[in-house]
Amino acid sequence: MDGGVLFRGPAKRPFMLLIQFIHLKIDNSLMPSTYPLTHFEELMLHQDSTSLPTTCFVRMRFHGRLDEAAFRSAARATIARHPLLRSTVQQQRGRYRWQVEQPTPQITWCETSDSERPQFDRLDLKVQHGLKFAVRLNQSDSELMVQFHHACCDGLAIFQVIHELLVAYTMQIDQDADYSIPDVDQSLMADRGSLGLTTRSFLRIASRQTVGLRGVWQFLTRKPEHLVSHRVADPTDPTPPTFPAVVAHHFDQQDSTKLRHAAKRQRVTQNDLLISNLFLALSEFRRSQNVTNTNGWLRLMIPVSMRRKQQYQAPAANIVSSVFLDRRSGDMDEPDQLLKGLSEEMSLIKRRQLNYLFIYSLWAQRWVPRGLKRTARPKRCQTTVVFTNLSRLFARSPLPRREGRLQCGNVVLDEVEAIPPIARHLNAAFGVSWYAKRMTITLHHDPRAVSTQAAEDLLDMVVRRIRESSDRESMGEEIPERG
């Protein structure tokens, strides 16, 4: 296929012509060529190291073989819409800035018979873009791994990009396909780090957040435990050869439905129920690993989107904050009370908008010399595990479906796994997503601290507790499925 032609066939609708123009040339006069890093982006930049790169992954499995020429053209057109995914980071006068460049997708393509398997190393933003694709083809199916630097965008944003890629790929394969990719508003890039608060709204929110000062004090004074005892890797250590080390479980539709019903019956969110079961599994796992201080604090870091309505049209970026939940093993003795307390705490966080506090803290750290760098590279454990829930993926996609799965031209997307990053002192990160009415949970672990067998044991404990809590509640009256 001619690399300069994105869409085949005689019919070239206006949308196709626009995308073809983007594919051929990026007019830098239409958008800034440089952006300052936001507080969060700089935090992720400093957290990055050779030992544990600050990169996230999405693993996708397809029935059918992806077409290389169509994929490369679709990838190039998609990346052209998202400046930070085709940028490097430069330091100018003590400040870090994105330098936007032409879209040159990093794509590794190999057959199963190939002896060389895709390798995933650190994405060094000083010299390369923060997005990489790796495709492996089998006889009748394909696997796509998407690696992206967390300084470039968050989880919701990367699935926005992936959906655009799938639609563009479908339009490449099928010249009669009549789909459109949602517009992105480049002007929103300048405000991606802004909270969008007026003085009045800031004061109103600040008055609600005085209750959060207690949480700030607890965050600073409590000393959360590592998941397991281990030698903490030095930032200059080499990347583990198995990076990323991931185990995953795909629930069937019945188990996924039971979870939704169980949360509804208990008048809590699905997230509340998952977090409660995760705490219980963490406590059980630490006992099985003979951790000496089993009553130490366990801290969950939970990313939360900060997107305002109009920002869903922004190019890929980090519009995210985090909240933290602390519990001890003694809090696990009464699972019902644990769930009740977690649900109430999460409700308070939402009601009082305490998710702003983490962003405020980053703003304050930037005023302190090397403040963000020290925050990004703490000397002791600050978080036990990360838990991120990306909810339903591709829920509004215009692409046709086969048994709930997206038909993307000549392939069907079977499974999706969202893989959040880990960091120094942070040995494990859980990612939850829903696709085709099935929930998937992944565990990304540092193999130097948590072996593959230990990671599988921990995930098994989480899955078992989710099933037990769902089965216990499902013994009541069945709630009919909606939609």
C-alpha positions in Angstrom: 0.0 0.0 0.0 1.2 3.5 -0.8 2.3 5.1 2.5 0.8 8.4 1.4 -2.7 7.0 0.9 -4.8 6.4 3.9 -8.1 5.4 2.3 -8.5 3.2 -0.7 -11.2 3.2 -3.3 -12.9 6.0 -5.3 -15.2 7.3 -2.6 -13.4 10.0 -0.7 -15.8 11.6 1.7 -14.9 14.9 3.4 -14.0 13.2 6.6 -11.6 10.9 4.7 -10.0 13.8 3.0 -9.4 15.6 6.3 -7.8 12.5 7.9 -5.7 12.0 4.8 -4.4 15.6 5.1 -3.5 15.0 8.7 -1.8 11.8 7.7 0.4 13.4 5.1 1.4 16.6 6.9 1.0 18.2 10.2 0.6 22.0 9.9 2.4 23.3 12.9 0.7 26.7 12.4 -2.6 25.1 13.5 -1.3 24.2 17.0 1.5 25.2 19.3 4.8 23.4 18.8 5.6 23.4 22.6 3.7 23.1 25.8 4.9 23.4 29.4 4.5 20.2 31.5 1.7 20.3 34.1 2.4 19.4 37.7 1.2 15.8 37.3 3.2 15.3 34.0 6.4 16.5 35.7 5.7 14.2 38.6 5.4 11.2 36.2 8.6 12.4 34.4 10.6 12.4 37.6 9.1 9.1 38.8 10.4 7.4 35.7 13.6 5.3 36.0 15.5 2.5 34.2 14.6 0.2 37.1 10.9 0.7 36.9 9.7 2.8 33.9 6.6 4.9 34.5 4.8 3.3 31.6 1.3 1.8 31.3 0.2 -0.9 28.9 -3.0 -2.1 27.2 -3.0 -5.7 25.9 -5.6 -6.5 23.2 -6.3 -9.9 21.6 -8.1 -10.2 18.3 -9.6 -13.0 16.3 -8.1 -12.6 12.9 -4.8 -11.2 11.6 -4.2 -7.5 11.7 -3.2 -6.0 8.3 0.2 -4.3 8.7 -0.1 -1.6 6.1 -3.6 -0.7 7.3 -2.5 -0.6 10.9 0.5 1.6 10.2 -1.5 4.1 8.3 -4.2 4.2 11.0 -1.7 4.6 13.7 0.0 7.5 12.0 -3.3 9.3 11.4 -4.4 8.7 15.0 -1.2 9.9 16.6 -1.3 13.1 14.5 -4.4 14.1 16.5 -2.6 13.9 19.9 0.4 16.2 20.3 1.8 14.7 23.6 2.0 11.3 22.0 4.4 12.6 19.4 6.5 14.8 21.6 9.8 14.8 23.5 10.6 16.6 26.7 13.2 19.4 26.8 14.4 21.4 29.8 14.5 25.2 29.2 15.5 27.6 31.9 14.8 25.1 34.6 11.3 24.2 33.3 10.3 21.2 31.3 8.4 21.6 28.0 6.9 19.3 25.5 8.4 19.7 22.0 5.8 18.5 19.5 7.2 16.6 16.5 5.9 14.9 13.4 4.0 11.6 14.0 6.4 8.7 13.6 4.7 5.7 15.2 7.0 3.2 17.0 5.7 -0.2 15.8 7.2 -3.6 16.3 5.6 -6.3 14.0 6.4 -9.9 14.2 5.0 -13.4 13.4 4.7 -16.1 16.0 7.5 -18.1 14.2 9.9 -15.2 14.8 12.5 -15.9 17.4 12.6 -12.3 18.5 9.8 -11.3 20.8 8.8 -7.7 21.5 10.9 -6.1 24.2 9.5 -3.3 26.4 12.0 -1.0 27.9 11.9 2.5 29.3 10.4 5.1 27.0 13.0 7.9 27.5 11.0 11.1 26.7 14.2 13.1 26.3 14.9 11.3 23.0 11.8 9.4 22.0 8.0 9.7 21.9 5.9 8.2 24.7 3.9 5.7 22.7 4.8 2.3 21.3 2.9 -0.5 19.6 3.9 -4.1 19.4 1.9 -6.6 17.2 2.3 -10.4 17.2 0.5 -12.4 14.6 -0.5 -16.0 15.1 -2.0 -18.3 12.5 -5.6 -17.0 13.0 -5.4 -14.3 15.7 -3.4 -11.3 16.7 -2.1 -9.6 19.9 -1.5 -5.8 20.2 0.4 -4.3 23.1 0.2 -0.6 23.6 2.9 1.0 25.8 2.6 4.6 26.8 4.4 6.9 29.2 2.2 8.1 32.0 3.6 11.6 31.6 1.8 11.7 28.2 -1.7 10.7 29.2 -3.9 8.8 31.6 -5.9 5.6 31.2 -9.1 7.1 29.9 -7.1 9.1 27.3 -5.3 6.1 26.0 -8.6 4.2 25.4 -9.8 7.3 23.6 -6.7 7.0 21.3 -7.2 3.2 20.9 -10.8 3.6 19.9 -9.8 6.2 17.3 -7.1 3.7 16.1 -9.7 0.9 15.7 -12.1 3.1 13.8 -9.4 4.4 11.5 -8.2 0.8 10.9 -11.7 -0.4 10.1 -12.1 2.5 7.6 -8.8 1.5 6.0 -9.9 -2.1 5.6 -13.4 -1.4 4.5 -13.7 1.3 1.9 -17.5 1.3 2.3 -17.3 1.8 6.1 -19.3 4.9 7.1 -18.0 5.9 10.5 -16.6 9.1 12.0 -14.0 9.7 14.6 -15.0 12.2 17.3 -13.4 15.6 16.9 -10.6 16.6 19.2 -10.3 20.3 20.2 -6.6 21.2 20.2 -7.3 24.5 22.0 -8.1 22.4 25.2 -4.5 21.4 25.5 -3.5 24.6 27.1 -6.0 24.1 30.0 -5.3 20.4 30.6 -3.6 21.1 33.9 -6.2 23.7 35.0 -8.9 22.8 37.5 -11.2 25.2 35.8 -12.0 27.0 39.1 -13.0 30.6 39.5 -12.1 32.4 42.7 -15.7 31.9 43.9 -15.8 28.1 43.1 -12.3 27.6 44.6 -13.5 29.2 47.9 -16.6 27.1 47.8 -14.7 23.9 47.3 -12.1 24.9 49.8 -14.7 25.4 52.5 -15.9 21.8 51.9 -12.4 20.4 52.0 -11.5 21.4 55.6 -12.5 17.9 56.6 -9.8 16.7 54.3 -7.1 18.3 56.4 -7.4 15.3 58.8 -6.7 13.0 55.9 -3.7 15.1 54.8 -2.3 14.7 58.4 -2.9 11.0 58.3 -1.3 10.7 54.9 1.8 12.5 56.2 2.1 10.7 59.6 1.2 7.1 58.8 3.8 4.8 57.4 2.2 2.4 54.9 3.8 -1.0 54.5 5.3 -2.5 51.4 3.2 -5.4 50.0 6.0 -7.8 51.0 9.4 -7.4 52.5 12.1 -7.1 49.8 15.2 -5.3 48.7 14.1 -2.0 47.1 15.5 -1.6 43.6 17.9 1.2 42.9 16.6 3.6 40.2 19.6 2.8 38.1 19.1 -1.0 38.2 18.2 -2.6 34.8 14.6 -3.1 33.8 13.5 -6.6 34.7 13.8 -8.9 31.6 10.1 -9.9 32.0 8.8 -6.3 32.1 5.9 -5.9 32.2 5.2 -8.9 34.6 1.4 -9.2 34.5 -1.2 -11.8 35.5 -4.8 -11.4 34.6 -8.3 -12.9 35.2 -11.3 -12.5 32.8 -14.6 -13.1 34.6 -17.4 -14.6 32.7 -20.6 -12.7 32.1 -22.4 -14.6 34.9 -19.8 -13.6 37.5 -19.7 -10.0 36.2 -23.5 -9.7 36.4 -23.5 -11.1 40.0 -21.0 -8.4 41.0 -23.2 -5.7 39.7 -26.3 -7.1 41.5 -24.4 -7.6 44.7 -23.3 -4.0 44.8 -26.8 -2.9 44.0 -28.3 -4.9 46.8 -25.8 -3.6 49.4 -26.4 0.0 48.2 -22.7 0.5 47.4 -20.9 1.1 44.2 -19.1 -1.7 42.3 -15.9 0.1 43.1 -16.7 0.0 46.8 -17.2 -3.7 46.7 -14.0 -4.3 44.7 -11.9 -2.2 47.0 -13.3 -4.0 50.0 -12.4 -7.4 48.6 -9.0 -6.1 47.6 -8.2 -5.0 51.1 -9.3 -8.4 52.4 -7.2 -10.2 49.9 -4.1 -8.0 50.6 -4.3 -8.8 54.3 -4.7 -12.6 53.6 -1.8 -12.5 51.1 0.5 -10.8 53.5 -0.2 -13.4 56.2 0.5 -16.2 53.7 3.9 -14.5 52.9 4.8 -14.4 56.6 5.0 -10.7 56.7 6.1 -9.8 60.2 4.1 -6.5 60.7 0.7 -7.8 59.6 -1.0 -5.0 61.4 0.8 -2.2 59.5 -1.1 0.3 57.4 -2.1 -0.7 53.9 -2.6 2.2 51.5 -4.5 2.1 48.2 -3.9 4.8 45.7 -7.0 5.2 43.4 -6.7 7.4 40.3 -9.8 9.5 39.6 -10.7 11.5 36.5 -10.9 15.3 36.8 -12.4 15.8 33.4 -15.0 18.5 33.0 -17.7 18.0 30.3 -15.9 19.8 27.5 -12.5 18.1 28.3 -13.7 14.8 26.9 -13.0 16.4 23.5 -9.4 17.2 24.4 -6.5 15.4 22.8 -4.9 12.7 25.0 -3.6 14.1 28.2 -3.5 13.6 32.0 -6.6 15.1 33.5 -6.5 13.0 36.6 -5.9 13.1 40.4 -5.7 10.5 43.1 -7.3 9.6 46.4 -5.9 7.4 49.1 -7.5 4.8 51.4 -5.7 3.4 54.5 -6.7 0.3 56.5 -5.1 -2.1 58.9 -5.6 -5.8 59.2 -7.7 -5.3 62.3 -10.2 -3.4 60.1 -10.7 -6.6 58.1 -12.1 -8.6 61.0 -15.7 -7.5 60.1 -16.0 -7.5 56.3 -19.4 -5.9 56.3 -18.2 -3.0 58.5 -15.1 -2.7 56.2 -17.3 -2.3 53.2 -19.6 0.1 55.0 -16.7 2.3 56.1 -15.1 2.3 52.7 -18.4 3.2 51.0 -18.9 6.1 53.4 -15.4 7.4 52.9 -15.6 7.3 49.2 -19.0 9.1 49.3 -17.4 11.7 51.5 -14.5 12.1 49.1 -17.0 12.7 46.2 -19.3 14.9 48.2 -16.5 17.2 49.5 -14.5 17.0 46.3 -11.4 15.8 48.2 -9.9 14.6 44.9 -8.6 18.1 44.5 -6.3 17.8 47.4 -3.7 15.7 45.6 -3.5 18.3 42.8 -3.2 21.1 45.4 -0.3 19.2 47.0 1.5 18.9 43.6 1.1 22.7 43.1 2.6 23.3 46.5 5.5 21.0 45.9 6.4 22.8 42.7 7.1 25.9 44.7 9.7 24.0 46.8 13.1 23.5 45.2 13.2 19.9 43.8 9.9 19.4 45.6 8.3 17.4 42.8 11.4 15.3 42.3 11.5 14.3 46.0 7.8 13.5 45.9 8.3 11.3 42.8 11.2 9.4 44.4 10.4 9.0 48.1 12.9 7.3 50.4 10.2 5.1 52.0 7.0 3.4 51.0 4.1 5.9 50.4 1.6 3.5 48.8 1.1 -0.3 49.1 -0.8 -0.9 45.8 -2.6 1.0 43.1 -6.2 0.3 42.1 -7.6 1.8 39.0 -11.0 1.1 37.5 -11.6 2.2 33.9 -15.2 1.0 33.9 -16.8 0.1 30.5 -14.6 0.3 27.5 -15.8 1.4 24.0 -19.4 1.6 25.3 -20.4 4.2 22.7 -18.4 2.9 19.8 -20.2 3.0 16.4 -18.4 -0.2 15.3 -20.5 -3.3 14.8 -20.4 -6.0 17.4 -20.3 -9.8 17.4 -21.6 -11.1 20.7 -20.8 -7.8 22.3 -17.2 -7.7 20.8 -16.1 -5.0 18.4 -15.8 -5.9 14.7 -12.9 -3.9 13.4 -12.7 -4.6 9.7 -11.2 -8.0 9.2 -10.7 -8.7 13.0 -12.8 -9.0 16.1 -11.5 -7.6 19.4 -11.8 -10.5 21.9 -10.2 -9.3 25.1 -8.7 -6.2 26.6 -6.4 -5.9 29.6 -5.6 -2.5 31.2 -2.2 -2.6 33.0 -1.3 0.4 35.3 2.3 1.3 36.1 4.3 0.3 39.2 7.1 2.3 40.8 9.9 2.1 43.3 8.4 1.0 46.7 5.2 0.2 44.8 5.3 -3.5 44.0 1.8 -4.1 42.6 -0.9 -2.3 40.6 -4.4 -3.6 39.9 -6.4 -2.6 36.8 -10.1 -3.3 36.3 -12.0 -2.8 33.1 -15.3 -4.0 31.6 -15.6 -5.1 28.0 -18.4 -7.1 26.3 -20.2 -7.3 29.6 -17.2 -9.1 31.2 -15.0 -7.7 33.9 -11.2 -8.2 33.7 -8.7 -7.6 36.5 -5.0 -7.4 35.9 -2.1 -7.4 38.4 1.1 -5.7 37.3 3.9 -6.7 39.7 7.6 -6.2 40.2 9.1 -9.7 39.8 12.1 -8.8 42.0 9.7 -8.3 45.0 6.6 -10.4 44.0 7.3 -13.6 42.1 5.0 -14.8 39.4 3.7 -17.6 41.6 3.0 -15.1 44.5 1.3 -12.7 42.0 -0.9 -15.5 40.8 -1.7 -16.5 44.4 -2.6 -12.9 45.2 -4.9 -12.5 42.2 -6.5 -15.8 43.0 -7.3 -14.5 46.4 -8.8 -11.3 45.0 -10.9 -13.3 42.5 -12.1 -15.8 45.1 -13.2 -13.0 47.5 -15.1 -11.2 44.7 -16.9 -14.3 43.8 -17.7 -15.2 47.4 -19.1 -11.7 48.2 -21.1 -11.8 44.9 -22.4 -15.3 45.5 -23.5 -14.5 49.0 -25.6 -11.6 47.9 -26.9 -13.3 44.8 -28.7 -15.8 47.0 -31.4 -13.2 47.4 -34.1 -12.4 44.8 -32.7 -12.1 41.3 -32.7 -8.7 39.8 -33.5 -8.7 36.0 -30.8 -7.5 33.7 -31.5 -4.0 32.2 -30.8 -3.1 28.6 
